[in-house]
Amino acid sequence: MKIFITGHNGFIGSWMSLALSNAGHKLWGYARAPHPVGLFAQAHLEDLYEAETVADINDKQKLTRALADSRADVVIHLAAQALVRYGYEHPYETYATNVLGTQTVLEAVSEQKTVRQAIITTTDKVYLPSQSLTRHKETSKLGGADPYSVSKTAAELVVLSFRTHGMRPRLNVVVTRCGNVVGGGDTAQDRLMFDIAHSLARKKRPKIRNPQHVRVWQHALDVSRAYMRIIEKRKSAKGAYNIAPSDRVVFTVGDAADVVCDAWSLGASWSHKRSSKHTAPESPHIRLDTTKIHRELGWSNVLSQRESLIWTANWYRDVWRDGKDARGAMEQQQDMHQEQMKAASEDLLIA
């Protein structure tokens, strides 16, 4: 199948590129130039693509031309300004990229008759902030407070409008709302895993903000498999899907930091970075109910939250500390993931 991916050279896009290519799909990419020390560049993943276009997501002419040239069956829209704190500092860029960018993608898609499905990536932060540990369902109220969350909520309204009044009402447009995605190679500012690994690699104690906040943690390989399942089941996939681990373990940011430090080396530990009065607020509790994607598409995560965190620490340790090849480390974990997925399927058959 021909798949066109926006934001293909970002962190999630890099892991997804490897997974999709390994599954036999042909790939086309559209994004800004990759970060020089980002995962895509480190792992030299450009050879996975039939063609790449380096351009802004809101350049409709270039986007439409690139999509037309690919004759893609499926479009995966990953391109985004995806950082909460950066959104506070740069709200205009955040809205332009996440809201107008989504509209630009949908308009380009509507002009290409070869495209049968578009998967639009938003976030778990589109849900109205909650002070409890209640799991958000796809039917829960939307309404973020910070610019990033608001921009992604607005992107969902753009999708809703497109479904209702778009030029191709029968086009399958699916929205994905992912919990925190981890894995080796994320170099974005303010990412917890990167901050921890970067400090540990320099033999310093990581400083953690908001260790009491609750999040869900899942590996990029599990997320990639969820997208592949949506593509495989595109005739029945509909609406929005939460993508998150099914295990009900409550992991705080501090718990996640403990797991990563322990996996890195004996004696590694973190310290609490106290927030100032001027620190941008973040939602204290985000948890997702994944009943819908399990029931309708038969997807569930292969790795537990703890395993996802350990695999992430192992990648950073192997590559950053021990000098292992970045792509080789990715491919090794992908093979391990497939083996665990196969074993899980066999266990279900036996049961």
N, C-alpha and C positions, 0 to 999 in steps of 0.2 A: 504494500500500500504506500502511496505517496503522502507524506506528512510535512506540512509547512509549519515551522515553529518560530514565533516571535520571542525575542529574549533567549534565544537558544544557547548563547555563550555565557549565560549567568551560572550561578551555582546549581540551582535545580535543573536548569536546561542542560548542563554538562552531564549530570548523572542520567537524565532522561534520554539524552542523545545516545549514550552508550547502550542503555537498555533497549531502546527502540531499534537501533541499528543491529544489535545482537539478535533481535526477534525477526530480522529480515526486512524491515521497512526501509524505504528510500526517503532521505531527509533533505529538506531545504530550510535554510535559516535566514532570519532577518533580525538585525539588532544593531545597536551601536557597537563601536570597536570594543573588543574584549579587554578587560583589565589586564595589564601586562603581567601581573603576578597572580591572576585569578586561575581557577581550576581549568577552564577551557584552554588557556595558554600553557599552563604547567603540563597538562596531560596531552597536549598536541592532538586535540580532538577534531581539528578541521577536516581531516581525511574522511570523517564519517559522513560528510555532506556532499551532495551533488552540486550544490551552489550555495553561496552565502552572499547576502546583501548587507552592507554596512550603511545604515541610515537611521534617521529618527522615526519613531513609531507614528508621528503625526504628519509625515511626508506621504500624503495619500497617493500621489502620482508614482513614487518609487515603490511603495508598498503594493499598489495594485499591479504594477508591471511585474514585480518579482513574483507575486502570487499567480498571476496569469502564466508566466513562464514555467512555473513549477507544475501546473495542471494538477494541483494537489487534490486528494480525496478528503483530507482532514486538515483542519487548522487548529493548532494549539497556541493559545495566546498567553504567554508567560511574561512578556515585557511589562515592566512596572517600576515605579519608585516604591520600594518595598520596606522602607525603614521608618518606624514610628517617630523617633526623635528627629530624624532628618526632615520629616514632614512638618514638624512644628517650625523648623528653621526656614523651610522652603515650601510653603503651602501652595504657591502658584504653580511651581514645577510639578508638585505632587498631583494637583488637580488636572493639570494639562496632560500629564503622562497617563494617569490612571483612568480619568473620565473621558477626555477627548480621545485618548489613545484607543480606548475600547470602542468608541463610536467609529473611529477611523478604520479599525480592523473589521468591524461588522459591515461597514459600507463597502470595503474592498471585497469582503467575502460575498456579499449579495450580488456582486457583478460577475462572479465566477461560477458557472453552472457545473463545473467538475466537483466543487466542494459539496460534500454530503453531510459534513458535521463540523461544528466549531465548538471547541472547549475553551471557555473563558475562566481564567483563574482569578479568584478574589482572595478571601482570607477568612480565618475564624474570627477575626476582629470586626467583622461586619455586624455581629450580634450586639444588641443593646447590653452594655456592661452590667454584670451581675456581682453582687457581694456574696453570693452563695456558691456552693459546689455543684449546682444543678447543671446537667448536661444540656447544651443547646441542641434542639432539633432543627431540621431545615425549615420548619414552620414557626420557629421562635421569632420574636420581634427583632428587626434590624434597626441599627441606629448607633453608629460609633460617635465618639465625642471629639477625638483628635483628628487633624487633617488627613492622615493616612487612612484611618478607619472610615471617615466620612467619604473620602474619594472612592474607596472600594464599595461602599454602600451605594453611592451614586452610580458606579459602574454597573451594579446589579440592576438599578432602575433603567439604565440605558439598554441593558439586555432585555428586560421586561418589555420596554417600548418596542424594541426591534422584533421580538416574538409576536407582538400584537399588531404592529403596523408596518413591519418591514416589507421589503420587496419580495422576499422569499419566505412566506409564512410556513412552508413545509420543511424548511431547513432545520435540522436537528441542532439546537444550540443548548449546550449543557454548561452549568456553572459548577466549579469546584471550590469548596471552602476547606482549606487545609490547616491543620494544627501546625505547630512549630516543626519545621523540616530541618533535620540535622544530617550530618555526613561530612566526610573529609573534604577540605578544599574551599570552604566558605570563607572568603576574605573580606566580607563587607564590614564596615565600621559598626560597632555596637552589637555585633552578633556574639552571643554568649560563648558558643563553642570556639570561635576564632579567638576571642579575648582570653579564654582560659588556656588554649593551646599556645598562643603567642607568648603568654607570660611564662608558662611552664618550660617552653623551649629555651627561654632566656634564663631559666632557673630562678624565676621570681614568683611570688605568690599572687595568684589572680585576685583581683578585687571585684566583688560581685554586688551589683545593685539589686535591690528588691528580692532578697533570697527567700522571702516568705510567699512570693507570688506563685500561683499554681498555673502550670502550663501542661500541654500534651507534647510528647516528643516522639517523632517518627523518622525513620531513615528515608532518604531520598529514593532509594531503590523500592521501598514499599509504595511510596507516592507514585513513582513511575509505573509500577504494576497496576495501580488503581486507574491511571489514565489509559493504560493499554486495555484494561477491562472495559472501560467506557467505550473505547473504540470498537472492541470486539462485539459489544452488546449495543451498538449504536441504534439498532432498530427499536430497542426497548428502553434505552437510557433516556431520561427526561428530567427537566427541571434542574434543581441544585442538589449536590451531594456533599455531605461532610466527609472528609477524609482524615482519619485519625486512628490511633491504636484502639483495639477493642478491649485490651486489658484494663481493669478498673482501678489500677494502682494510682493513687494520687501522688504526683511528683511535683514538688516545689522546685523553684530555681536552685535553691540551696541543695536539695537532694540530687538534682542533676549534676551540679558542680562536684558533689562528693563522688559520684560514680565516675566522672571523667578523671578526677584527680587520682582516685584509686587505680584506675586502669592505666594511667600514665606511668606511675611508679609508686613504690612504697614511701610513705611519708609526705607525699605531695598534699597540699592543703590550700584553702582559699581564705580570704578575709572579706569582711563586710565593708563595702564602700557606702558610707552614709550619704543619703540624698540631701541636697540643699533645698531651701524653700523654693528656689527657682527651677528645680528639676521638673521637666515635663512629666505629668502624671501618666500612668499606664494602668490598664484594667488589672485588678488583683487576681481574678479568677477567670480562666477560660478553659472550658471542657466541652467536648462534643459528643453527641449521640450519633452513632454510625449504623443504626438499625436499617435505615433506608438502603444504603449501598450494599449491605450484607444481604438483605432480603431480595432486592431487585436485580442486582448484578452478581451476587455471589462472591464479592471481594472481602477479604480480611487481611490484616497485616501479617506478615511472616515473622517479623522481629518484634519482641516486646519493647517497651520503652527503655528498659535497662539495657537490653542488647543493642538497641539503636545507639545509645549513648556510648557504650563500650566500643562498638565498631567505629564510631566517630573518633574516639580517643586513639584507638589503634592506628587509624589511617594517619592522623596528624603525627603521632609518635614515630611511626615507621618512615614517613616521608620527610618530616621536618627535622626530627632528631637523628634518625638512623640513615637518612639519605636514600631511601628506597624510591624507585621510579614512580611518579605520581599516577601515570596511567596503569602501570602494572599493579599498583595497590588497588585501583578502582576495579580492574578486571578480576583480581583475586576475590574481592568482596562480592562482585557480581556473581561469580561462579559459586561462592559459598551461599549466596542468597538463593540461587536456583536450586542448589542441593537441598536446602532447608525447605523450600517451597515444594519440591518433589517429595520429600519425606513426610511433610504435613499432609499432602494429598493421599499418599499411601496409607497413612494412619487413619484418615477418614474412610478409606475404602475398607480397611480391616474392621473398623468400628461398625 
